[in-house]
Amino acid sequence: MSYPTLSVDVTDRLAVVTVDRPEARNALNRQVLADLRVALDALREDDRVGVVALTGAGRKAFVAGADITQLRDDTLRTGLDAEMQRLFDDIEAFEKPTIAAVNGFALGGGCELAMACDIRIAANSARFGLPETNLSVLPGAGGTQRLARLIGTGRAIELILTGRFLEADEARQAGLVTSVVTPAGLIAETRAVADRILAKGPLAVRLAKLVVRAGMDTDQRTGQVVERLAQSLLYTTDDKREGAAAFLEKRTPDFQGR
């Protein structure tokens, strides 16, 4: 499928979704949000896809926030509808692993989009920030919650209240991103991480993501009950038997997702 504001490339089970509005630094307007939702729905059902990566066109911006020209017309109803927040919640809960390949500015909604992904890899030119208070609004697409969970409450409050940007290395040190590479190596590193994930048992990958996410919203004891049930389910699968057999036979496993 083709999209007005996105390009989608599927190669060797990795789908790279590129927000393609370089003239607007890939800002998120309503068309981008609609296109992302349709594209992700299609990729969810596409058996050729095992991992989804999100990035931005060009090297200047991953996504430089929401489209301010539309912000001027936002109302109480817009805030309550929370279209962007709901989409990012769906990305966080997406069944397949997601990687944000951050190639430049990830500000406001762009930073929130990256935080909704499972893994964040940054070019050394990337910058992260939640500068919404400059406009007398707040990070309303999950930013106040996800940033605190990723880097701690105190640091998150400081960044949100001041609107200060994090350079890529500081973002890595804070735990916001997992690795920093050159801009030229960003997609190659994303491909390498995806390949490592794709080599694992697909049912185990899906359930591991689900258990970690569910555990963040509850106490440790309850999280471990969810973990125990997920592990028990995996013990019944063909993939578990194949994984054990391949290890003992010193060969590469052939997982079928059963």
Buried (B, 14 or more C-beta within 10 A) or exposed (E): EEBEBBBBEBEEBBBBBBBBBBEBBBBBBEBBBBBBBEBBEBBEEBEEBBBBBBBBBBBBBBBBBBBEEBBEEEEEEBEEEBBBBBBBBBBBEBEBBBBBBBBBBBBBBBBBBBBBBBBBBBBBBBBBBBBBEEBEEEBBBBBBBBBBBBBEEEBBEEBBEEBEBBBBEBBBEBEBBBBBBEBEEBBEBBBEBBBEBBEBBBBBBBBBBBBEEBBEEEEEEEBEEBBEEBBEEBEEBEBBEBBEEBEEEEEEBEBEEE
